[in-house]
C-alpha cells in the first residue's frame, strides 16, 4: 500500500511537468518495456520484461495516436503457468496474440466462469470483475494484448488503487438472462449497418467468416462489426481481397489496429504532411494518429484482415473530406 501511495504522490506531483499524461507517469513507473513509434512489426516477438507485481512478463504499447486515449499492454505467461488474479475497475478487451489459455472471471456473490481461448480470440472482461489467466499449454508461452481506456480515466482520478483495488462489484454483468456468458457471439441484425455481432467472446478473428459486403471503402471488401454487452468498447474487422486496397480515410485517435491475417502495408499521413509506411503481417499492430489519413494495401495471395478496436465514442471524429486531393489521396 505504501508503494502504491508513493507512486500516486509522484504521479500527481509531476502531472504538469514534461507534457506527459498522468497515465504515462504510472506506466513508466512499472519498470517494464514501453514501445513507442508508429507501429509494432510483430506483437509475437516484441520485447517484454519481468513485471514482478503481476508475476508475468509484460510490455506497454504506446504508438503515436494512443497517447491519453487508450492503453495497449502485452502479458506473456510462461508454459503451464497461472498468473495471480486481478480486479480491474474498467472494461477491458483481450486479443490473443499467440498460444492457448484459460480465463476465469468472477465477482462478489457470483460463481466463477471459466472458458478456453486460442490464437486470435477476442473477448471482453467486464468492469469491476476479478480475472485470472492460465497458460493451457506446457510447451509454449501465451501472449495476450489488453486494450482499455485507463489513460482517459486516470486524467480524472490518478490513484491507481481506484482501478486495481476498488471493491465496488458489478454482479449484473456476470449474470446474463438468456445465454451463457462466454458463448460465441451472436448476430444482431438490428444494430449498426447490419453487420454487427454481439457477445463477450469471438473465437478466432483470423477465421471469422460471418461478414457482409462493404463496398464503400473499396471493391470486394467485407466487414463485421463487434459489440460487447453493457460496454462502450467495440470495433470492426475488414477483410479485403489480394491485390486491392482500401480508400483513404481519417478519424480520431486511439484506434488500435491488429492484423489477424494477411500481408501488406498501410500508408498514414497528416493532411499536407509526409507519409509514414507501415508494413504488416499477422501479429502487427498500429494506430493512425489523430486526423491522419490512412490507406491499407493487401500484397498477399489471400484476403487480408485488419481488426480495429475502437476508442471511446467521443474520439471517433470520422471524416473522408480531402481538402487538397493532389497531396492527400493515393490513386
ZIQUIRA-V278261 format. One record per residue. N is the residue number from 1. SS is DSSP state (hx for helix, st for strand, lp for the rest). OMEGA is omega in whole degrees, 0 to 359 (none if undefined). Layout:
# ZIQUIRA-V278261
n ss omega
N SS OMEGA
N SS OMEGA
This chain:
# ZIQUIRA-V278261
n ss omega
1 lp 179
2 hx 180
3 hx 179
4 hx 180
5 hx 179
6 hx 178
7 hx 179
8 hx 180
9 hx 180
10 hx 179
11 hx 182
12 hx 182
13 hx 185
14 lp 190
15 lp 183
16 lp 181
17 lp 173
18 lp 177
19 lp 182
20 lp 176
21 lp 177
22 hx 179
23 hx 181
24 hx 179
25 hx 179
26 hx 181
27 hx 183
28 hx 179
29 lp 183
30 lp 175
31 lp 176
32 lp 182
33 st 173
34 st 183
35 st 181
36 lp 184
37 lp 180
38 lp 182
39 st 172
40 st 185
41 lp 181
42 lp 177
43 lp 182
44 lp 185
45 lp 181
46 lp 187
47 lp 171
48 lp 180
49 st 183
50 st 173
51 st 189
52 lp 183
53 lp 182
54 lp 179
55 lp 178
56 st 168
57 st 185
58 st 173
59 st 173
60 st 176
61 st 177
62 lp 178
63 lp 182
64 lp 183
65 lp 180
66 lp 190
67 lp 177
68 lp 186
69 lp 187
70 lp 173
71 st 167
72 st 186
73 st 177
74 st 168
75 st 176
76 st 183
77 st 183
78 lp 178
79 lp 177
80 lp 186
81 lp 174
82 st 180
83 lp 180
84 lp 178
85 lp 181
86 st 174
87 st 184
88 st 188
89 lp 185
90 lp 170
91 lp 179
92 st 174
93 st 178
94 st 174
95 st 182
96 st 179
97 st 179
98 st 177
99 lp 180
100 lp 184
101 st 176
102 st 177
103 st 175
104 st 186
105 st 179
106 st 171
107 st 185
108 lp 177
109 lp 181
110 st 179
111 st 179
112 st 174
113 st 176
114 st 178
115 st 179
116 st 178
117 st 182
118 lp 182
119 lp 176
120 lp 172
121 lp 177
122 st 180
123 st 181
124 st 167
125 st 185
126 lp 180
127 lp 176
128 lp 183
129 st 169
130 st 174
131 st 177
132 st 183
133 st 177
134 st 174
135 st 184
136 lp 181
137 lp 179
138 lp 185
139 lp 178
140 lp 179
141 lp 175
142 st 177
143 st 180
144 st 173
145 st 180
146 st 179
147 st 180
148 st 184
149 lp 182
150 hx 179
151 hx 177
152 hx 183
153 hx 183
154 hx 173
155 lp 179
156 lp 180
157 lp 188
158 lp 184
159 lp 179
160 lp 180
161 hx 177
162 hx 184
163 hx 186
164 hx 179
165 lp 184
166 lp 184
167 lp 182
168 lp 182
169 lp 172
170 lp 184
171 hx 182
172 hx 181
173 hx 180
174 hx 180
175 lp 179
176 lp 185
177 lp 190
178 lp 191
179 lp 175
180 lp 188
181 lp 183
182 lp 168
183 lp 180
184 st 181
185 lp 182
186 st 182
187 st 177
188 lp 189
189 lp 182
190 lp 181
191 lp 171
192 lp 185
193 lp 178
194 lp 181
195 lp 189
196 st 171
197 st 194
198 st 179
199 lp 181
200 lp 189
201 st 175
202 st 195
203 lp 185
204 lp 182
205 lp 176
206 lp 181
207 lp 183
208 lp 186
209 lp 175
210 lp 188
211 lp 173
212 st 179
213 st 178
214 lp 186
215 hx 185
216 hx 182
217 hx 178
218 lp 182
219 lp 176
220 lp 183
221 lp 176
222 st 185
223 st 167
224 st 174
225 st 180
226 st 181
227 st 185
228 lp 184
229 lp 173
230 lp 183
231 lp 173
232 lp 177
233 lp 180
234 st 180
235 st 177
236 st 174
237 st 176
238 st 177
239 st 181
240 st 192
241 lp 175
242 lp 175
243 lp 180
244 lp 178
245 st 177
246 lp 178
247 lp 179
248 lp 178
249 st 178
250 st 180
251 lp 181
252 lp 186
253 lp 168
254 lp 181
255 lp 181
256 st 182
257 st 179
258 st 180
259 st 176
260 st 183
261 st 176
262 lp 180
263 st 181
264 st 178
265 st 174
266 st 175
267 st 180
268 st 178
269 st 171
270 lp 183
271 lp 181
272 lp 184
273 lp 180
274 lp 183
275 st 177
276 st 179
277 st 179
278 st 175
279 st 181
280 st 175
281 st 180
282 lp 179
283 lp 176
284 lp 179
285 st 174
286 st 179
287 lp 175
288 lp 178
289 lp 185
290 lp 175
291 lp 173
292 lp 170
293 st 176
294 st 177
295 st 181
296 st 184
297 st 179
298 st 179
299 lp 181
300 lp 181
301 lp 178
302 lp 176
303 lp 177
304 st 181
305 st 167
306 st 182
307 st 182
308 st 177
309 st 193
310 lp 171
311 lp 174
312 lp 185
313 hx 182
314 hx 177
315 hx 186
316 lp 174
317 lp 182
318 lp 174
319 st 174
320 lp 179
321 lp 176
322 lp 182
323 lp 181
324 lp 184
325 hx 180
326 hx 182
327 hx 194
328 hx 176
329 lp 176
330 lp 180
331 lp none
